[in-house]
Amino acid sequence: MLTADELKFIHFWELNRIEYSKFWNKFWRGLPMASIFGLPILLFIGCVYFFLPEWYTKISNTNWQTFVVIFIAILILIFFYAVARMHFKWELNEQVYLELKHKQKKTKQQIH
């Protein structure tokens, strides 16, 4: 027998599983957490670039274009993290849904 929470989850996932499986939906839903992960890095790089530009180039013997490459790499990291995290969560929810449907089907067969 399924609990009320399990039945709510089955109903919720049947309504939303197709919408949540779309690529852009995964990106937009995962963007807040990815931003929390990547924005401090970008903020630090931006502060060093704008407030102490000669410090970094003197210490590392590199030019300022390195900041552009690092900035682009962090943006790609944020994009990847957002999509990968939400795809993983979608897979977990799909697995739980399939297990609950199997459990529901099994209980119905035992009753009849």
Order of alpha helices (4+ residues) and beta strands (2+ residues): alpha-alpha-alpha-alpha
